[in-house]
Amino acid sequence: MKTVAQIAAELQGYDPQALTSTDVNRFLAQLAEPVAQIEEIGIFDALGRVLAHDVISPVSVPPHDNSAMDGYAFDGAQLAAHAALVLTV
């Protein structure tokens, strides 16, 4: 199994001097401000605002379990490297 350093070295544009996720989280926490006030406004006036609470629909839309898929998947590990491949769909 590859190490994190080996995987990172293979990434295009990887910068070992980049900030760690911990440092980024600390930086972003300094920019965030707690909500000081909550207003109740109409839905059409809410564009560009941040919700104080979740909005949950009282009805399911669509009214049934739904699973959608766009595209196809295959196990790339089973393909020959650097070889042409034609898939029939």
C-alpha positions as CSV (number, residue, x, y, z in Angstrom):
1,M,0.0,0.0,0.0
2,K,1.3,3.5,-0.9
3,T,2.0,6.1,1.8
4,V,0.2,9.4,1.8
5,A,3.5,11.0,0.8
6,Q,3.8,8.7,-2.2
7,I,0.2,9.4,-3.3
8,A,0.7,13.2,-2.9
9,A,3.9,13.2,-4.9
10,E,1.9,11.7,-7.8
11,L,-0.7,14.5,-7.8
12,Q,-0.3,17.1,-10.5
13,G,0.4,20.5,-8.9
14,Y,1.0,19.0,-5.4
15,D,2.8,21.5,-3.2
16,P,4.5,20.0,-0.1
17,Q,4.6,23.6,1.3
18,A,0.8,23.9,1.2
19,L,-1.1,24.5,4.4
20,T,-2.3,21.6,6.4
21,S,-6.0,21.0,6.8
22,T,-5.6,21.9,10.5
23,D,-4.0,25.3,9.6
24,V,-6.7,26.0,7.0
25,N,-9.4,25.2,9.5
26,R,-7.8,27.6,12.0
27,F,-7.6,30.3,9.4
28,L,-11.2,29.9,8.3
29,A,-12.4,29.9,11.9
30,Q,-10.9,33.4,12.2
31,L,-13.0,34.6,9.3
32,A,-16.3,33.1,10.5
33,E,-18.6,35.1,12.7
34,P,-21.3,33.7,14.9
35,V,-24.9,34.6,14.0
36,A,-25.8,37.7,16.0
37,Q,-29.5,38.0,15.1
38,I,-32.2,36.0,13.5
39,E,-34.9,37.5,11.3
40,E,-38.1,36.0,9.9
41,I,-38.6,37.1,6.3
42,G,-40.5,36.0,3.3
43,I,-39.1,33.3,1.1
44,F,-38.6,35.6,-1.9
45,D,-36.6,38.0,0.3
46,A,-34.3,35.2,1.5
47,L,-32.1,35.0,-1.6
48,G,-28.5,35.3,-0.6
49,R,-29.2,34.9,3.1
50,V,-28.1,32.1,5.5
51,L,-30.7,29.9,7.1
52,A,-30.9,29.9,10.9
53,H,-32.6,26.6,10.9
54,D,-33.1,23.7,8.4
55,V,-36.1,23.9,6.1
56,I,-37.7,20.5,5.8
57,S,-40.5,19.8,3.4
58,P,-43.6,18.2,4.9
59,V,-44.0,16.0,1.8
60,S,-41.6,13.7,0.0
61,V,-40.7,14.9,-3.5
62,P,-40.9,12.7,-5.4
63,P,-43.5,10.9,-3.4
64,H,-41.6,7.6,-3.7
65,D,-38.1,6.2,-3.2
66,N,-36.0,7.3,-6.1
67,S,-32.5,6.3,-7.3
68,A,-31.1,7.9,-10.4
69,M,-27.9,7.2,-12.2
70,D,-26.1,9.0,-15.1
71,G,-23.3,7.1,-16.8
72,Y,-21.5,3.8,-16.3
73,A,-18.9,2.5,-14.0
74,F,-16.2,-0.2,-14.3
75,D,-13.2,-1.5,-12.4
76,G,-10.3,0.4,-13.9
77,A,-7.8,-1.9,-12.1
78,Q,-8.9,-4.7,-14.5
79,L,-7.9,-2.7,-17.6
80,A,-4.6,-2.9,-19.3
81,A,-2.5,0.2,-18.8
82,H,-1.8,2.4,-21.9
83,A,-3.9,0.1,-24.1
84,A,-6.8,1.2,-26.4
85,L,-10.2,0.2,-25.1
86,V,-13.6,0.1,-26.8
87,L,-16.7,-0.5,-24.7
88,T,-20.0,-1.5,-26.2
89,V,-23.0,0.0,-24.5
